[in-house]
Amino acid sequence: MVISNFWGGSVGLSSNQPGWAMPAVGELNIAPAALDPSKFLSWPRAEQVKYINQHGGGPLEIGTPPNGMSVSLAAKPTVLLQLPATPGSNVAGQEFSPGGPGRDATPLELATSPTLLDPAVFLSWKREDQAAYLEGKASPLVLGGQNGQSRIFASAVPDVQAGAGIIQETSGDHEPIPYYHLNGSAAGSPSSIVAASAEALFPSLNGGSNILPVEERPALFNTPPSGLASDAAKHDFVQDFNSWHSGYQLEYIKTHGTNGVISISDQNNKALLTAFISETKPNKVYVLQSLDKNTIATMSKADQVRIPTLPGGTALIEALQLSADVAAQIAKVNALVSLISVLQPDKVNGTTNKTPSQLMPAADQKPFLDQLELLKKQIGNSGLIGSVDVETKIKDLKDRFDRAFAFFDVKGPKQETAYM
């Protein structure tokens, strides 16, 4: 709801934030002049619309001067969202408005059935597309809820405009603030809705439609890599580039790079700078020369696999003792799996020295085999592996198994009855 104040500005008044109250019995029947404006503002939007329609459709003069106000229904509908009152419930609970300017919905998204539409996708659209999607459908419309997806109720109702006096000031529901709906709050929004609302209100820098101020770009921003003639100029640029805000780095790569990569090498063909955009996080920039093992371990598999293909990538993985041969590392683990579950080695030379009847029980082998399976999954989910690290983990597991194997069949002291 938008209310105009005495000095001609406007503020948003939201009746949909935590703290709204349903009208008491009979309050909808109170004459507008006798109704306390603050009471009207405390109602949910749907109840405000119901009241205005019940009393002639507006405009209505609610209360009396100097604290009265005039309210009416706007021609343009507002989209309201409701979360279920309790998990799994079909009863609407807390009501709030989606926020931010939003983006255009795609034709495919608009054609998606309500139960299959991810609420976070719906929240990312601009208001006009949200209202168009809801037009002609049941109200409130249930969105999502399939395959463990979060579920919300959405309605398109007329906006309520008010003027001629301020009753209270709150944050506007035309620009909702995401932290009103954090998990655990009165509204209890799912994290996907919080993320979508935050992105709509505070869009991420993407190097394209949302960028840092043009007038504050670094001095060398408009110099492409091909414009750096000497090694000295290249070294100066690399030093400067590494000091830029990541938003400018991202924009520079999109402007001057190829396939999300820029590369600068000296006259000896040594890579001085290789900067690239993440395959899985399109707003994330990595500088290859700044990567270490800990950073690489946090990267997605797609980004790790890409490193050896980039200028300077092979030299980096050799310096960090990494391997792109995942199969070879898994084979090392499988060798110990075979040793434990089939050969039953002794602790000296790795060959069996026990008969089948003396082999370690499967229940005793299982903790070691489970740890090896976890190690194989970890390796399989990576594009670059520290071969020395893998060998160290395998050796530690084998040492522990050897100790267990050496003593698993040692019998305890025999219990004897003592006579006096």
ZIRA-V804605 format. One record per residue. N is the residue number from 1. SS is DSSP state (h for helix, s for strand, l for the rest). PHI is phi in whole degrees, 0 to 359 (none if undefined). PSI is psi in degrees with one decimal (none if undefined). Layout:
N & SS & PHI & PSI
N & SS & PHI & PSI
This chain:
1 & l & none & 140.8
2 & s & 246 & 128.9
3 & s & 238 & 131.8
4 & s & 271 & 136.2
5 & l & 261 & -178.6
6 & l & 298 & -30.3
7 & l & 265 & 15.2
8 & l & 90 & -2.7
9 & l & 275 & -169.7
10 & s & 214 & 146.2
11 & s & 230 & 157.7
12 & s & 270 & 133.9
13 & l & 245 & 118.4
14 & l & 254 & 122.8
15 & l & 265 & 10.1
16 & l & 247 & 4.3
17 & l & 277 & 168.4
18 & l & 308 & 129.2
19 & l & 118 & -9.3
20 & l & 291 & 157.5
21 & l & 225 & 139.5
22 & l & 291 & 148.0
23 & l & 301 & 140.8
24 & l & 289 & 164.5
25 & l & 303 & 126.6
26 & l & 90 & -12.9
27 & h & 294 & -31.9
28 & h & 293 & -16.5
29 & h & 266 & -4.7
30 & l & 292 & 137.7
31 & l & 297 & 143.6
32 & h & 308 & -42.6
33 & h & 294 & -24.7
34 & h & 265 & -4.6
35 & l & 273 & 131.8
36 & l & 291 & 120.9
37 & h & 304 & -35.3
38 & h & 294 & -30.6
39 & h & 294 & -44.8
40 & h & 302 & -43.0
41 & h & 290 & -17.8
42 & l & 275 & -9.9
43 & l & 280 & 155.3
44 & l & 297 & 155.2
45 & h & 304 & -43.7
46 & h & 300 & -36.1
47 & h & 287 & -35.0
48 & h & 298 & -44.6
49 & h & 297 & -42.5
50 & h & 299 & -41.8
51 & h & 296 & -45.5
52 & h & 298 & -44.5
53 & h & 295 & -37.1
54 & h & 293 & -24.8
55 & l & 250 & 35.6
56 & l & 103 & -2.4
57 & l & 90 & -2.4
58 & s & 80 & 172.2
59 & s & 290 & 149.8
60 & s & 242 & 145.8
61 & s & 261 & 107.4
62 & s & 262 & 131.6
63 & l & 75 & -171.4
64 & l & 233 & 149.9
65 & l & 303 & 150.0
66 & l & 270 & 1.0
67 & l & 259 & 10.9
68 & l & 279 & 173.9
69 & s & 206 & 157.6
70 & s & 256 & 129.9
71 & s & 236 & 148.4
72 & s & 206 & 167.0
73 & s & 265 & 129.3
74 & s & 282 & 154.0
75 & s & 290 & -30.1
76 & s & 273 & 126.0
77 & s & 286 & 155.5
78 & s & 250 & 141.6
79 & s & 270 & 126.7
80 & s & 246 & 142.8
81 & s & 241 & 147.8
82 & s & 225 & 140.3
83 & s & 265 & 151.2
84 & s & 302 & 144.5
85 & l & 297 & -37.6
86 & l & 223 & 155.4
87 & l & 306 & 129.9
88 & l & 81 & -2.3
89 & l & 276 & 149.3
90 & l & 261 & 6.4
91 & l & 269 & 126.5
92 & s & 294 & 138.9
93 & s & 246 & -125.2
94 & s & 299 & 138.2
95 & s & 250 & 137.3
96 & s & 204 & 171.0
97 & s & 251 & 142.8
98 & l & 291 & 162.1
99 & l & 232 & 171.0
100 & l & 82 & 165.5
101 & l & 291 & -30.8
102 & l & 75 & 177.5
103 & s & 238 & 168.2
104 & l & 289 & 133.6
105 & l & 285 & 143.5
106 & l & 280 & 155.9
107 & h & 303 & -37.3
108 & h & 295 & -40.5
109 & h & 294 & -41.2
110 & h & 294 & -24.3
111 & l & 271 & -4.9
112 & l & 288 & 137.5
113 & l & 292 & 150.0
114 & h & 305 & -41.9
115 & h & 290 & -21.9
116 & h & 264 & -7.9
117 & l & 277 & 122.2
118 & l & 294 & 124.2
119 & h & 306 & -33.1
120 & h & 295 & -34.1
121 & h & 292 & -44.5
122 & h & 301 & -41.6
123 & h & 292 & -22.0
124 & h & 279 & -10.6
125 & s & 282 & 161.3
126 & l & 284 & 159.6
127 & h & 303 & -39.1
128 & h & 298 & -40.7
129 & h & 289 & -35.4
130 & h & 298 & -46.3
131 & h & 295 & -39.9
132 & h & 296 & -37.9
133 & h & 295 & -37.3
134 & h & 280 & -19.6
135 & l & 300 & 130.1
136 & l & 82 & -2.3
137 & l & 259 & 167.8
138 & l & 300 & 150.3
139 & l & 230 & 127.0
140 & l & 285 & 152.0
141 & s & 263 & 132.1
142 & s & 276 & 122.3
143 & s & 249 & 135.5
144 & s & 77 & -161.0
145 & l & 101 & -2.5
146 & l & 266 & 144.4
147 & l & 52 & 44.5
148 & l & 79 & 5.4
149 & l & 290 & 150.8
150 & l & 294 & 159.8
151 & s & 226 & 138.7
152 & s & 224 & 165.0
153 & s & 251 & 135.2
154 & s & 234 & 139.7
155 & s & 222 & 150.1
156 & s & 249 & 112.3
157 & s & 234 & 157.2
158 & s & 298 & 143.3
159 & s & 288 & 154.3
160 & s & 247 & 121.6
161 & s & 253 & 139.8
162 & s & 223 & 151.6
163 & s & 209 & -179.6
164 & l & 71 & 38.4
165 & l & 143 & 139.0
166 & l & 266 & 131.6
167 & l & 259 & -47.5
168 & l & 205 & 156.6
169 & l & 241 & 126.1
170 & l & 224 & 174.0
171 & l & 293 & 141.8
172 & l & 284 & 141.5
173 & h & 278 & -0.1
174 & h & 280 & -15.2
175 & h & 220 & 70.7
176 & l & 298 & 147.5
177 & l & 261 & 124.7
178 & h & 304 & -33.3
179 & h & 289 & -6.5
180 & h & 292 & -18.4
181 & h & 236 & 27.2
182 & l & 293 & 154.1
183 & l & 305 & 135.2
184 & l & 93 & -10.3
185 & l & 278 & -178.6
186 & l & 299 & -33.8
187 & l & 280 & -37.8
188 & l & 64 & 42.4
189 & l & 296 & 144.6
190 & l & 298 & 154.5
191 & h & 299 & -32.6
192 & h & 295 & -34.9
193 & h & 288 & -40.2
194 & h & 300 & -45.6
195 & h & 296 & -42.3
196 & h & 294 & -39.9
197 & h & 293 & -41.4
198 & h & 297 & -41.7
199 & h & 294 & -36.9
200 & h & 292 & -37.8
201 & h & 276 & -38.3
202 & l & 236 & 76.3
203 & l & 300 & 142.9
204 & l & 289 & 147.3
205 & l & 292 & 123.1
206 & l & 239 & 4.8
207 & l & 73 & 6.6
208 & l & 225 & -88.3
209 & l & 283 & -21.5
210 & l & 230 & 107.3
211 & l & 229 & 167.2
212 & l & 287 & 164.6
213 & l & 305 & 130.2
214 & h & 297 & -39.4
215 & h & 291 & -12.7
216 & h & 254 & 11.9
217 & l & 300 & 148.0
218 & l & 302 & 154.8
219 & l & 301 & -32.8
220 & l & 265 & 10.8
221 & l & 301 & -39.7
222 & l & 275 & 6.4
223 & l & 266 & 111.4
224 & l & 286 & 160.4
225 & h & 306 & -35.6
226 & h & 292 & -15.1
227 & h & 271 & 1.8
228 & l & 264 & 101.1
229 & l & 280 & -43.7
230 & l & 255 & 161.4
231 & h & 297 & -35.6
232 & h & 298 & -43.1
233 & h & 296 & -37.1
234 & h & 293 & -43.9
235 & h & 298 & -40.7
236 & h & 296 & -41.5
237 & h & 295 & -44.4
238 & h & 301 & -44.8
239 & h & 298 & -40.9
240 & h & 292 & -45.3
241 & h & 302 & -41.2
242 & l & 293 & -13.7
243 & l & 263 & -4.6
244 & l & 287 & 156.2
245 & l & 297 & 141.6
246 & h & 300 & -26.3
247 & h & 295 & -38.7
248 & h & 288 & -35.7
249 & h & 299 & -45.3
250 & h & 299 & -45.2
251 & h & 294 & -38.6
252 & h & 296 & -43.8
253 & h & 297 & -41.4
254 & h & 292 & -29.0
255 & h & 277 & -43.3
256 & h & 247 & -7.0
257 & l & 269 & 178.4
258 & s & 231 & 124.5
259 & l & 55 & 38.2
260 & l & 75 & 22.5
261 & s & 223 & 139.5
262 & s & 238 & 143.6
263 & s & 221 & 133.6
264 & s & 232 & 122.8
265 & s & 238 & 152.7
266 & l & 278 & -174.9
267 & l & 293 & -18.5
268 & l & 267 & 11.8
269 & l & 67 & 24.0
270 & l & 272 & 128.1
271 & s & 292 & 118.6
272 & s & 268 & -33.3
273 & s & 211 & 124.6
274 & s & 229 & 107.9
275 & s & 244 & 136.5
276 & s & 215 & 154.7
277 & s & 269 & 136.4
278 & l & 301 & 142.4
279 & l & 290 & -31.2
280 & l & 252 & -16.6
281 & l & 235 & 89.3
282 & l & 297 & -8.1
283 & l & 253 & 8.7
284 & l & 256 & 132.3
285 & s & 247 & 133.9
286 & s & 245 & 139.4
287 & s & 253 & 113.4
288 & h & 303 & -40.8
289 & h & 292 & -13.0
290 & h & 259 & -1.4
291 & l & 284 & 142.5
292 & l & 233 & 179.4
293 & h & 297 & -38.1
294 & h & 294 & -40.8
295 & h & 293 & -43.5
296 & h & 298 & -35.7
297 & h & 296 & -25.6
298 & h & 271 & -8.6
299 & l & 283 & 157.2
300 & l & 291 & 160.0
301 & h & 300 & -39.1
302 & h & 299 & -39.6
303 & h & 288 & -37.3
304 & h & 296 & -44.0
305 & h & 298 & -29.9
306 & h & 287 & -28.3
307 & h & 306 & -48.6
308 & l & 297 & -19.1
309 & l & 274 & -8.6
310 & l & 268 & 153.6
311 & l & 303 & 124.8
312 & l & 88 & -6.8
313 & h & 293 & -42.8
314 & h & 297 & -42.8
315 & h & 297 & -37.3
316 & h & 294 & -47.6
317 & h & 290 & -27.9
318 & h & 290 & -41.4
319 & h & 294 & -33.3
320 & l & 269 & 2.3
321 & l & 56 & 47.5
322 & s & 257 & 158.1
323 & s & 229 & 138.1
324 & l & 267 & -3.1
325 & l & 272 & 82.3
326 & h & 297 & -40.1
327 & h & 299 & -38.6
328 & h & 295 & -37.4
329 & h & 289 & -37.3
330 & h & 294 & -35.3
331 & h & 299 & -37.4
332 & h & 298 & -40.0
333 & h & 292 & -42.4
334 & h & 298 & -30.5
335 & h & 297 & -40.2
336 & h & 286 & -34.7
337 & h & 302 & -45.2
338 & h & 296 & -40.5
339 & h & 297 & -40.1
340 & h & 285 & -47.9
341 & h & 272 & -16.9
342 & h & 240 & -54.6
343 & h & 278 & -26.3
344 & l & 51 & 73.6
345 & s & 287 & 160.5
346 & l & 269 & 172.3
347 & l & 275 & 2.6
348 & l & 261 & -57.6
349 & l & 236 & 6.7
350 & l & 80 & 10.0
351 & l & 247 & 157.0
352 & s & 288 & 142.1
353 & l & 229 & 20.5
354 & l & 232 & 150.4
355 & l & 283 & 162.0
356 & h & 307 & -35.5
357 & h & 290 & -14.6
358 & h & 260 & 3.1
359 & l & 292 & 152.3
360 & l & 297 & 134.7
361 & l & 300 & 149.3
362 & h & 301 & -35.7
363 & h & 296 & -31.1
364 & h & 280 & -28.0
365 & h & 286 & -32.0
366 & h & 306 & -45.4
367 & h & 303 & -35.9
368 & h & 286 & -41.3
369 & h & 293 & -36.1
370 & h & 296 & -41.5
371 & h & 296 & -36.8
372 & h & 291 & -36.6
373 & h & 296 & -39.8
374 & h & 297 & -39.2
375 & h & 295 & -39.4
376 & h & 295 & -39.7
377 & h & 295 & -41.5
378 & h & 299 & -43.3
379 & h & 294 & -43.6
380 & h & 295 & -25.0
381 & l & 272 & 6.0
382 & l & 244 & 153.9
383 & l & 260 & -21.7
384 & l & 228 & 133.8
385 & s & 236 & 139.0
386 & s & 280 & 101.3
387 & h & 299 & -39.0
388 & h & 295 & -39.3
389 & h & 297 & -41.6
390 & h & 297 & -45.9
391 & h & 297 & -37.0
392 & h & 295 & -43.0
393 & h & 295 & -40.0
394 & h & 296 & -43.6
395 & h & 297 & -42.3
396 & h & 298 & -41.9
397 & h & 293 & -40.7
398 & h & 294 & -40.0
399 & h & 299 & -41.5
400 & h & 292 & -39.0
401 & h & 294 & -41.6
402 & h & 302 & -40.4
403 & h & 294 & -41.5
404 & h & 294 & -39.8
405 & h & 293 & -34.2
406 & h & 292 & -25.4
407 & h & 238 & 5.1
408 & l & 295 & -28.6
409 & l & 255 & 13.7
410 & l & 285 & 125.1
411 & l & 276 & 145.7
412 & l & 284 & 171.6
413 & l & 297 & 140.8
414 & l & 285 & 134.3
415 & l & 282 & 128.2
416 & l & 237 & 146.0
417 & l & 275 & 128.3
418 & l & 266 & 133.2
419 & l & 249 & 143.5
420 & l & 252 & none
